Amino acid sequence: MKAAELDKKFDDGEDITDHLDLSRARRPALEPKRVNVDFPAWMIQALDKEAQRLGVPRQSLIKMLIAQHFKEVQV
């Protein structure tokens, strides 16, 4: 398929994923990077309580809270 045909399909809102090789796709600046953070016990308990209330894992809650903060301060 020529690039112009692919562009037209994309512009028309068609699903073009069958025409792409996603095996080596990357998401720049979104690749996970491991960090270690030590929290006081009271904070872990509060995180676990809130995570349970929301039905998400602790790690997801931490990511959500940090992302929300950065969105609010527009970093």
Contact map, one row per residue, 1 for C-alpha under 8 A:
111011000000000000000000000000000000000000000000000000000000000000000000000
111111000000000000000000000000000000000000000000000000000000000000000000000
111111100000000000000000000000000000000000000000000000000000000000000000000
011111110000000000000000000000000000000000000000000000000000000000000000000
111111111000000000000000000000000000000000000000000000000000000000000000000
111111111100000100000000000000000000000000000000000000000000000000000000000
001111111110000000000000000000000000000000000000000000000000000000000000000
000111111111000000000000000000000000000000000000000000000000000000000000000
000011111111111100000000000000000000000000000000000000000000000000000000000
000001111111111100000000000000000000000000000000000000000000000000000000000
000000111111110000000000000000000000000000000000000000000000000000000000000
000000011111110000000000000000000000000000000000000000000000000000000000000
000000001111111000000000000000000000000000000000000000000000000000000000000
000000001111111100000000000000000000000000000000000000000000000000000000000
000000001100111111000000000000000000000000000000000000000000000000000000000
000001001100011111110000000000000000000000000000000000000000000000000000000
000000000000001111111000000000000000000000000000000000000000000000000000000
000000000000001111111000000000000000000000000000000000000000000000000000000
000000000000000111111000000000000000000000000000000000000000000000000000000
000000000000000111111100000000000000000000000000000000000000000000000000000
000000000000000011111111100000000000000000000000000000000000000000000000000
000000000000000000011111100000000000000000000000000000000000000000000000000
000000000000000000001111100000000000000000000000000000000000000000000000000
000000000000000000001111110000000000000000000000000000000000000000000000000
000000000000000000001111111000000000000000000000000000000000000000000000000
000000000000000000000001111100100000000000000000000000000000000000000000000
000000000000000000000000111111100000000000000000000000000000000000000000000
000000000000000000000000011111100000000000000000000000000000000000000000000
000000000000000000000000001111100000000000000000000000000000000000000000000
000000000000000000000000001111110000000000000000000000000000000000000000000
000000000000000000000000011111111000000000000000000000000000000000000000000
000000000000000000000000000001111100000000000000000000000000000000000000000
000000000000000000000000000000111110000000000000000000000000000000000000000
000000000000000000000000000000011111000000000000000000000000000000000000000
000000000000000000000000000000001111100000000000000000000000000000000000000
000000000000000000000000000000000111110000000000000000000000000000000000000
000000000000000000000000000000000011111000000000000000000000000000000000000
000000000000000000000000000000000001111100000000000000000000000000000000000
000000000000000000000000000000000000111110110000000000000000000000000000000
000000000000000000000000000000000000011111110000000000000000000000000000000
000000000000000000000000000000000000001111111000000000000000000000000000000
000000000000000000000000000000000000000111111100000000000000000000000000000
000000000000000000000000000000000000001111111110000000000000000000000000000
000000000000000000000000000000000000001111111111000000000000000000000000000
000000000000000000000000000000000000000011111111100000000000000000000000000
000000000000000000000000000000000000000001111111110000000000000000000000000
000000000000000000000000000000000000000000111111111000000100110000000000000
000000000000000000000000000000000000000000011111111100000100000000000000000
000000000000000000000000000000000000000000001111111110000000000000000000000
000000000000000000000000000000000000000000000111111111000000100000000000000
000000000000000000000000000000000000000000000011111111111100100000000000000
000000000000000000000000000000000000000000000001111111111000000000000000000
000000000000000000000000000000000000000000000000111111100000000000000000000
000000000000000000000000000000000000000000000000011111110000000000000000000
000000000000000000000000000000000000000000000000001111111000000000000000000
000000000000000000000000000000000000000000000000001101111101100000000000000
000000000000000000000000000000000000000000000000001100111111100000000000000
000000000000000000000000000000000000000000000011001000011111110000000000000
000000000000000000000000000000000000000000000000000000001111111000000000000
000000000000000000000000000000000000000000000000000000011111111100000000000
000000000000000000000000000000000000000000000010011000011111111110000000000
000000000000000000000000000000000000000000000010000000000111111111000000000
000000000000000000000000000000000000000000000000000000000011111111100000000
000000000000000000000000000000000000000000000000000000000001111111110000000
000000000000000000000000000000000000000000000000000000000000111111111000000
000000000000000000000000000000000000000000000000000000000000011111111100000
000000000000000000000000000000000000000000000000000000000000001111111110000
000000000000000000000000000000000000000000000000000000000000000111111111000
000000000000000000000000000000000000000000000000000000000000000011111111100
000000000000000000000000000000000000000000000000000000000000000001111111111
000000000000000000000000000000000000000000000000000000000000000000111111111
000000000000000000000000000000000000000000000000000000000000000000011111110
000000000000000000000000000000000000000000000000000000000000000000001111111
000000000000000000000000000000000000000000000000000000000000000000000111111
000000000000000000000000000000000000000000000000000000000000000000000110111
